[in-house]
Amino acid sequence: MRHIPKLAAAAVIAFAVPHFASAQDTTERPAASAPEAGDPEAKRRMLNAEQAAAAQEQLARNEASRSQHDAAVALNDMKTARDAAAYDATLDRHDAAEQDYRTDRKQWEVRNPACWNGNAVKCPADPQAPGSGGS
């Protein structure tokens, strides 16, 4: 191992300490409780007025946001109601078509006993079922 001579170590310490101390001295220190310049009461009123104005602006933004939200909810509710009505109408049409088919099928069965007796030659086609692509 190599040892640094004592003189060299002392030189490094002598060089570093003044720089470290001067770096600490350059930092700003807070001023003692010096009085503010101007009228502190006027400054307080001005700051309060700025805060009040900022609060009013925030309230206005909040109200606008709430109004937009309420409008969006109302539009969604209207769309939901419209979609539900359309769905109910579709179900009603489907139910009516099924009922018509059942009626037609029963009449077909009564008019075509040959189908039930196993005579496929005399058996006409079944009535068209709803949603099966026929007209």
C-alpha positions in Angstrom: 0.0 0.0 0.0 1.1 3.5 -0.7 0.9 6.0 2.1 0.3 9.6 1.4 2.9 11.7 3.2 1.6 13.7 6.1 2.6 16.9 4.3 0.5 16.1 1.3 -2.5 15.3 3.4 -2.2 18.5 5.3 -2.0 20.4 2.0 -5.2 18.8 0.7 -7.0 19.7 4.0 -5.7 23.2 3.9 -6.9 23.6 0.4 -10.4 22.1 0.8 -11.4 23.7 4.1 -11.4 27.3 2.9 -13.5 26.4 -0.2 -16.0 24.5 1.9 -16.3 27.3 4.4 -16.7 29.9 1.6 -19.4 27.8 -0.1 -21.4 27.9 3.2 -21.0 31.6 3.4 -22.5 32.3 0.0 -25.9 30.9 1.0 -28.6 33.4 1.6 -29.8 33.8 5.1 -33.4 34.8 5.8 -33.8 38.4 6.7 -34.8 39.1 10.2 -38.4 40.0 10.9 -38.2 43.1 8.8 -41.4 45.0 8.3 -42.9 44.7 4.8 -42.8 47.6 2.5 -46.0 49.5 2.0 -49.3 49.2 3.8 -49.7 45.6 5.1 -53.5 46.0 5.5 -53.8 47.1 1.8 -51.7 44.1 0.8 -53.9 41.8 2.8 -57.1 43.2 1.2 -55.6 42.8 -2.2 -54.6 39.2 -1.6 -58.0 38.4 -0.1 -59.7 40.0 -3.2 -57.5 37.9 -5.5 -58.4 34.7 -3.5 -62.1 35.6 -3.7 -61.9 36.2 -7.4 -60.1 32.9 -7.9 -62.7 31.1 -5.8 -65.6 32.7 -7.8 -63.9 31.5 -11.0 -63.6 28.0 -9.6 -67.3 28.1 -8.6 -68.2 29.2 -12.1 -66.1 26.4 -13.7 -67.7 23.9 -11.2 -71.2 25.0 -12.2 -70.4 24.8 -15.9 -69.0 21.3 -15.4 -72.1 20.3 -13.4 -74.4 21.6 -16.1 -72.5 19.7 -18.7 -72.7 16.6 -16.6 -76.5 17.0 -16.0 -77.0 17.5 -19.8 -75.0 14.4 -20.6 -77.0 12.4 -18.0 -80.3 13.7 -19.4 -79.2 12.8 -23.0 -78.2 9.3 -21.9 -81.5 8.8 -20.1 -83.4 9.9 -23.2 -81.4 7.5 -25.4 -81.9 4.7 -22.9 -85.7 5.3 -22.9 -85.7 5.5 -26.7 -83.8 2.3 -27.0 -86.0 0.5 -24.4 -89.1 1.6 -26.3 -87.6 0.4 -29.6 -86.7 -2.9 -27.9 -90.2 -3.3 -26.5 -91.8 -2.5 -29.9 -89.5 -5.2 -31.5 -90.5 -7.7 -28.9 -94.2 -6.9 -29.4 -93.8 -7.4 -33.2 -92.0 -10.7 -32.6 -94.7 -11.9 -30.2 -97.4 -10.9 -32.7 -95.6 -12.7 -35.5 -95.2 -15.8 -33.4 -98.9 -15.7 -32.5 -99.8 -15.3 -36.2 -97.6 -18.3 -37.1 -99.2 -20.5 -34.4 -102.6 -19.6 -35.7 -101.6 -20.3 -39.3 -99.9 -23.6 -38.3 -103.1 -24.8 -36.5 -105.2 -23.9 -39.5 -102.7 -25.7 -41.8 -102.8 -28.8 -39.6 -106.6 -28.8 -39.7 -106.7 -28.4 -43.5 -104.0 -31.0 -44.1 -104.8 -34.2 -42.3 -102.8 -36.1 -44.9 -99.6 -34.8 -43.3 -100.6 -36.4 -40.0 -101.5 -39.7 -41.7 -98.1 -40.1 -43.2 -99.0 -39.2 -46.8 -96.1 -36.9 -47.8 -97.3 -36.6 -51.4 -100.6 -34.8 -50.4 -98.9 -32.8 -47.7 -98.2 -29.1 -48.7 -95.3 -27.1 -47.3 -95.6 -25.8 -43.7 -96.5 -22.1 -43.2 -93.5 -19.8 -43.2 -92.2 -19.3 -39.7 -91.4 -15.8 -38.6 -87.8 -14.7 -39.1 -87.1 -17.7 -41.4 -86.4 -15.4 -44.5 -89.7 -16.0 -46.4 -92.2 -13.3 -47.3 
